[in-house]
Amino acid sequence: MSETLNETFNEVIPEVDTAELKAMIADHRMPLLVEYMADHCVWCQRLEPVLAATMDKFSTRVQLVKIDVELHPDAKPTDTPRSIPTIALYRNGRLIMTKSGMMQPQQLESFLKHWLDPANEGLN
């Protein structure tokens, strides 16, 4: 993936550090989708365009950020898988669901539709 393309996705998906992530999780205004990634990870690079494109449909319902787990190893919750990429959805200050590996746009959209549905509030 070219440097220009990576810069484009960095603008679409803001990168945060551990302190910023913890503050965002604690802020209950909007559900938070976090991509746990690493710069060298090919699958993380391939997931970013999927995340960016899918977020166009969900930008009013969920906030998206990413965090490099190699730069911030303490940021990953203890109950999430150790593989990358992993996405985690937080709502009301708590972890709702995680999913690891590459996803196609329709899989990510289905994941978000399900877990953002208020009827699934108590599920996790």
C-alpha positions as YAML, in Angstrom:
chain: A
units: angstrom
residues:
- id: 1
  name: MET
  ca: [0.00, 0.00, 0.00]
- id: 2
  name: SER
  ca: [1.46, 3.35, -0.95]
- id: 3
  name: GLU
  ca: [2.43, 5.97, 1.60]
- id: 4
  name: THR
  ca: [-0.17, 8.37, 0.18]
- id: 5
  name: LEU
  ca: [-2.92, 5.78, 0.61]
- id: 6
  name: ASN
  ca: [-1.82, 5.10, 4.20]
- id: 7
  name: GLU
  ca: [-1.86, 8.84, 4.93]
- id: 8
  name: THR
  ca: [-5.42, 9.03, 3.57]
- id: 9
  name: PHE
  ca: [-6.64, 6.31, 5.93]
- id: 10
  name: ASN
  ca: [-4.76, 7.90, 8.84]
- id: 11
  name: GLU
  ca: [-6.83, 11.02, 8.23]
- id: 12
  name: VAL
  ca: [-10.06, 9.00, 8.10]
- id: 13
  name: ILE
  ca: [-9.21, 6.79, 11.09]
- id: 14
  name: PRO
  ca: [-7.57, 8.87, 13.82]
- id: 15
  name: GLU
  ca: [-4.80, 7.15, 15.76]
- id: 16
  name: VAL
  ca: [-4.88, 7.54, 19.55]
- id: 17
  name: ASP
  ca: [-2.59, 6.67, 22.44]
- id: 18
  name: THR
  ca: [-3.49, 4.72, 25.58]
- id: 19
  name: ALA
  ca: [-4.58, 7.73, 27.63]
- id: 20
  name: GLU
  ca: [-6.76, 9.07, 24.80]
- id: 21
  name: LEU
  ca: [-8.33, 5.64, 24.29]
- id: 22
  name: LYS
  ca: [-9.18, 5.23, 27.97]
- id: 23
  name: ALA
  ca: [-10.76, 8.70, 28.02]
- id: 24
  name: MET
  ca: [-12.80, 7.94, 24.89]
- id: 25
  name: ILE
  ca: [-14.04, 4.62, 26.30]
- id: 26
  name: ALA
  ca: [-15.13, 6.38, 29.50]
- id: 27
  name: ASP
  ca: [-16.96, 9.07, 27.49]
- id: 28
  name: HIS
  ca: [-20.49, 7.70, 27.00]
- id: 29
  name: ARG
  ca: [-21.70, 10.10, 24.31]
- id: 30
  name: MET
  ca: [-21.30, 7.68, 21.41]
- id: 31
  name: PRO
  ca: [-20.33, 4.01, 20.94]
- id: 32
  name: LEU
  ca: [-16.65, 3.62, 20.07]
- id: 33
  name: LEU
  ca: [-15.16, 1.20, 17.54]
- id: 34
  name: VAL
  ca: [-11.44, 0.63, 18.07]
- id: 35
  name: GLU
  ca: [-9.10, -1.02, 15.60]
- id: 36
  name: TYR
  ca: [-6.20, -2.63, 17.46]
- id: 37
  name: MET
  ca: [-3.47, -2.73, 14.83]
- id: 38
  name: ALA
  ca: [0.24, -2.45, 14.02]
- id: 39
  name: ASP
  ca: [1.89, -0.54, 11.21]
- id: 40
  name: HIS
  ca: [3.69, -3.61, 9.85]
- id: 41
  name: CYS
  ca: [0.53, -5.76, 9.77]
- id: 42
  name: VAL
  ca: [-0.59, -6.40, 6.19]
- id: 43
  name: TRP
  ca: [-4.08, -7.48, 7.29]
- id: 44
  name: CYS
  ca: [-4.44, -4.29, 9.33]
- id: 45
  name: GLN
  ca: [-3.58, -2.27, 6.22]
- id: 46
  name: ARG
  ca: [-6.15, -4.22, 4.22]
- id: 47
  name: LEU
  ca: [-8.83, -3.75, 6.88]
- id: 48
  name: GLU
  ca: [-8.47, 0.03, 7.02]
- id: 49
  name: PRO
  ca: [-10.14, 0.76, 3.65]
- id: 50
  name: VAL
  ca: [-13.02, -1.53, 4.70]
- id: 51
  name: LEU
  ca: [-13.36, 0.32, 8.00]
- id: 52
  name: ALA
  ca: [-13.16, 3.72, 6.32]
- id: 53
  name: ALA
  ca: [-15.74, 2.85, 3.66]
- id: 54
  name: THR
  ca: [-18.15, 1.23, 6.10]
- id: 55
  name: MET
  ca: [-17.91, 4.10, 8.55]
- id: 56
  name: ASP
  ca: [-19.47, 6.41, 5.96]
- id: 57
  name: LYS
  ca: [-22.75, 4.62, 6.71]
- id: 58
  name: PHE
  ca: [-22.30, 4.64, 10.51]
- id: 59
  name: SER
  ca: [-20.53, 7.95, 11.21]
- id: 60
  name: THR
  ca: [-23.52, 9.35, 13.10]
- id: 61
  name: ARG
  ca: [-23.88, 6.21, 15.25]
- id: 62
  name: VAL
  ca: [-20.33, 5.20, 16.19]
- id: 63
  name: GLN
  ca: [-16.90, 6.81, 16.47]
- id: 64
  name: LEU
  ca: [-13.88, 5.03, 14.97]
- id: 65
  name: VAL
  ca: [-10.26, 5.21, 16.15]
- id: 66
  name: LYS
  ca: [-7.22, 3.00, 15.89]
- id: 67
  name: ILE
  ca: [-4.36, 2.25, 18.23]
- id: 68
  name: ASP
  ca: [-1.00, 0.65, 17.48]
- id: 69
  name: VAL
  ca: [-0.62, -2.19, 20.00]
- id: 70
  name: GLU
  ca: [3.13, -2.33, 19.50]
- id: 71
  name: LEU
  ca: [3.51, 1.32, 20.52]
- id: 72
  name: HIS
  ca: [0.85, 0.99, 23.24]
- id: 73
  name: PRO
  ca: [0.86, -2.65, 24.47]
- id: 74
  name: ASP
  ca: [-1.04, -1.76, 27.64]
- id: 75
  name: ALA
  ca: [-4.00, -0.42, 25.65]
- id: 76
  name: LYS
  ca: [-5.46, -3.78, 24.68]
- id: 77
  name: PRO
  ca: [-8.09, -5.13, 27.07]
- id: 78
  name: THR
  ca: [-7.05, -8.38, 28.72]
- id: 79
  name: ASP
  ca: [-10.07, -10.26, 27.40]
- id: 80
  name: THR
  ca: [-9.49, -9.52, 23.71]
- id: 81
  name: PRO
  ca: [-7.62, -11.87, 21.40]
- id: 82
  name: ARG
  ca: [-3.94, -11.21, 20.91]
- id: 83
  name: SER
  ca: [-4.11, -11.32, 17.12]
- id: 84
  name: ILE
  ca: [-4.28, -8.24, 14.95]
- id: 85
  name: PRO
  ca: [-6.22, -6.71, 13.48]
- id: 86
  name: THR
  ca: [-8.90, -6.82, 16.16]
- id: 87
  name: ILE
  ca: [-11.83, -4.47, 16.32]
- id: 88
  name: ALA
  ca: [-13.58, -3.82, 19.61]
- id: 89
  name: LEU
  ca: [-16.90, -2.09, 20.15]
- id: 90
  name: TYR
  ca: [-17.40, -0.15, 23.38]
- id: 91
  name: ARG
  ca: [-20.73, 1.22, 24.54]
- id: 92
  name: ASN
  ca: [-21.51, 3.03, 27.78]
- id: 93
  name: GLY
  ca: [-17.95, 2.62, 28.97]
- id: 94
  name: ARG
  ca: [-17.76, -1.14, 28.58]
- id: 95
  name: LEU
  ca: [-16.52, -3.62, 26.01]
- id: 96
  name: ILE
  ca: [-19.45, -5.06, 24.06]
- id: 97
  name: MET
  ca: [-17.80, -7.30, 21.48]
- id: 98
  name: THR
  ca: [-14.52, -8.00, 19.68]
- id: 99
  name: LYS
  ca: [-13.78, -9.51, 16.31]
- id: 100
  name: SER
  ca: [-10.35, -10.46, 15.01]
- id: 101
  name: GLY
  ca: [-9.04, -10.82, 11.50]
- id: 102
  name: MET
  ca: [-9.92, -9.45, 8.11]
- id: 103
  name: MET
  ca: [-13.55, -8.65, 7.31]
- id: 104
  name: GLN
  ca: [-15.34, -7.86, 4.11]
- id: 105
  name: PRO
  ca: [-17.49, -4.71, 4.03]
- id: 106
  name: GLN
  ca: [-20.75, -6.65, 4.34]
- id: 107
  name: GLN
  ca: [-19.41, -8.56, 7.37]
- id: 108
  name: LEU
  ca: [-18.39, -5.35, 9.13]
- id: 109
  name: GLU
  ca: [-21.70, -3.71, 8.29]
- id: 110
  name: SER
  ca: [-23.61, -6.69, 9.66]
- id: 111
  name: PHE
  ca: [-21.46, -6.69, 12.82]
- id: 112
  name: LEU
  ca: [-22.15, -2.99, 13.41]
- id: 113
  name: LYS
  ca: [-25.86, -3.20, 12.64]
- id: 114
  name: HIS
  ca: [-26.26, -6.05, 15.12]
- id: 115
  name: TRP
  ca: [-24.21, -4.61, 17.99]
- id: 116
  name: LEU
  ca: [-25.47, -1.02, 17.60]
- id: 117
  name: ASP
  ca: [-29.10, -2.16, 17.72]
- id: 118
  name: PRO
  ca: [-30.58, -1.03, 21.07]
- id: 119
  name: ALA
  ca: [-32.36, -4.41, 21.30]
- id: 120
  name: ASN
  ca: [-28.94, -6.02, 21.78]
- id: 121
  name: GLU
  ca: [-27.94, -3.64, 24.60]
- id: 122
  name: GLY
  ca: [-27.59, -6.39, 27.20]
- id: 123
  name: LEU
  ca: [-25.80, -8.88, 24.96]
- id: 124
  name: ASN
  ca: [-22.06, -9.40, 25.06]
...
